[in-house]
Amino acid sequence: MATNDFESTVPESHKNKATVEALYAALALGDSTVVAKLLASDLEWWFHGPPRCQHMMRVLTGESDYSEFTFRPRSITAIGDECLIAEGWEGAQAYWVHVWTLKNGLITQFKEYFNTWLTVREVSSPRWEVARASHMLWQSHPRDLLDRSLPGLLLAI
């Protein structure tokens, strides 16, 4: 079997998960060349949390290096073919969730939630009645922060 035949049988969600894992690995090594190759030039960005906690934005824009805040995902979960959710926590004061959207192997959208519980639900119709009946796809799992009171958000996809 040729390499291209094998690659065509690998699910897109697996390829995208490998891309997100490669991003975190490149960030840990401070390899901005690899990071730049994984991100779309017009990356759409969204952040929820205290402004002083926009750590990933500062790292990706070069405002700070990775040592200021290290992102070590405790889990990376695929939601469909194009969406991945990475979750991590560093001690009792820092819990984060990253939602990555990929198209054709390139990261096109990034949503960062800092010190926020997140629930992701599938919504197949914009009507409210359907939204209430939608099913949960993912929910925050911050093991060492269960006693903390953090704001909660619902992400509808």
C-alpha positions, 0 to 999 in steps of 0.5 A: 500500500502506498503512503498516499493510500494509507493517508487517505484512509486515516480519519480527518479527526485523527489527522487534525488531532496530530496537527494540534498535538504538533502545535503544542509540541512546537510551542513547548520547544519554542519553534515558531517556524513550525507553529506558523506553518500550522496556523492560517494567516487569517486565524480567527480568534476568540477569548473568554476570561480575564484580559491578563490571562490571554497567554496563548495570544501573547505566545502566538503573536510573539509578545511573550515566550512559551515559558511565561505560561506553559500549555500542557494539555491533559486531554485533546478530544475530537468533536467531529472531523474539524473541531478539537478541544484541548483542556489543561490546568496548572495548579489551583489558579489556572484552568483553560480550554482551547477549541481548535477548528481545522480546515484542510489540515490548517488551524483556522479558528481558535477559541480560548476559555480561561478559568471558565467551565465549558459545555459543548452542545450540538445544535442542528437548528437555530430555533430555541426549541431544538437547542434545548433538546440538543445533546452534549458533546463535551464538558469540562473535567477540571479534576483539581478545581472541582471546589472552585466557583467559575463562570460557565459557558455553553458553546453551541456547534 
